[in-house]
Amino acid sequence: MHEDYILIIKHHQTLRTWPKCPDTIPEGFCYDFSKDKDMDINALLTVTDILITDYSSLVFDYAFFARPILFFTFDEELYGD
């Protein structure tokens, strides 16, 4: 882990269960704002250096920042069908 960056997680609001930050990650590195209804996703985008997302339309909003986007396509084979 690096002291110059943190991991901020904001899962989609329609998920029924949200994965937690692993216990093996040092304290102060991973912050999950999924349950915080007051934390606007657009506000988070302004402080995000790299967006990690799936197939969300959020990439179109984030693209205006001209910052890197990583696609986490865990179900690419199934999605492609």
C-alpha positions in Angstrom: 0.0 0.0 0.0 1.1 3.5 -0.7 0.6 6.4 1.7 -0.1 8.9 -1.2 -3.4 7.3 -2.2 -6.5 5.6 -0.9 -9.2 3.4 -2.3 -12.8 4.8 -2.3 -15.6 2.4 -3.0 -19.2 3.4 -4.0 -21.2 0.4 -5.1 -24.3 0.8 -7.2 -27.3 1.6 -5.0 -29.4 -1.3 -6.3 -27.0 -4.0 -5.1 -28.6 -6.1 -2.4 -25.4 -7.0 -0.7 -22.2 -5.0 -0.8 -18.7 -6.6 -0.5 -16.7 -5.2 2.4 -13.2 -3.9 2.3 -11.0 -6.9 3.1 -9.7 -7.1 6.7 -6.2 -7.6 5.3 -6.1 -4.0 3.9 -4.4 -1.6 6.3 -6.7 0.8 8.2 -7.1 4.2 6.6 -6.6 2.8 3.0 -10.1 1.6 2.0 -13.2 3.7 2.5 -16.7 2.4 1.5 -19.3 5.1 0.9 -21.9 2.7 -0.5 -24.3 3.1 2.3 -23.8 6.9 2.7 -26.7 8.4 0.7 -25.4 11.9 1.3 -22.1 11.1 -0.6 -22.9 12.1 -4.1 -21.1 10.0 -6.8 -20.4 13.2 -8.8 -18.6 14.7 -5.8 -16.5 11.6 -5.6 -15.6 11.8 -9.3 -14.0 15.2 -8.8 -11.4 13.7 -6.4 -10.9 10.4 -8.3 -7.6 9.9 -10.1 -8.4 6.6 -11.6 -12.0 5.2 -12.0 -12.4 1.4 -11.7 -15.8 0.4 -13.0 -17.8 -2.3 -14.8 -20.3 -1.5 -17.5 -21.7 1.6 -15.8 -22.7 4.7 -17.7 -20.6 6.5 -15.1 -17.7 6.3 -17.6 -19.3 9.0 -19.7 -19.5 11.5 -16.9 -15.9 10.6 -15.8 -14.5 10.9 -19.3 -14.8 14.7 -19.2 -12.0 14.7 -16.6 -9.6 13.0 -19.2 -8.3 10.7 -16.4 -7.7 6.9 -16.6 -10.5 4.5 -16.5 -10.1 0.8 -15.8 -12.8 -1.6 -16.7 -13.4 -4.5 -14.2 -15.1 -7.0 -16.5 -15.4 -9.9 -14.2 -18.3 -11.4 -16.2 -17.1 -10.5 -19.7 -17.8 -13.9 -21.2 -21.4 -14.0 -19.8 -22.0 -10.3 -20.7 -20.8 -10.8 -24.3 -23.5 -13.4 -24.9 
